[in-house]
């Protein structure tokens, strides 16, 4: 039981690390950051 959890955690960790190191992930994060900035501007306009 415990070893299955450990294996799952190791698999999840390696998947995340592979995703983080891929160039497509970097471009997704760049788009997401732009989207976040856009949302912040919208919020600022609404609240003012």
N, C-alpha and C positions, 0 to 999 in steps of 0.2 A: 504493500500500500504506500509506504513512505517513499520507496524507490520510484514508484509511478509518478508521484507528485514531483520528485526531484527531476525526473526525466522530462516531465511536462514543463517545468520551470526552465530547464536548460534549453529545451526546444524553443520556448517562447523568447528567451533571451537571445538566442542565436538568430531567430527570425527578426527580432527588433533590430539587432546590430546590423544584419544584412540590409534591412530597409533603410536604416539611418545612413549607411555608407553608399547607397545607390544614388546616382545623379538625379533620377526621377523624383526621389524623395526631396532632394534639395529644391527642385523647381516647384514641387507641390507646396513646400513650406514657404517659399518666396511668394507664391500666389496667395497662400493663406494669410501671410503677414500683410500683404496689400489689402486683402479683404478685411482683415481686422482693423487696419488703419481707416479704411472706408467706413466701416461700421462706427468707429469712434467719431469720425467727422459727422455722420448722420446723427448720432446721439447728441453731440455738442450742438448741432443746429436745432434739434428738437427741444433740448433743455433750455436754450437761451431765449 
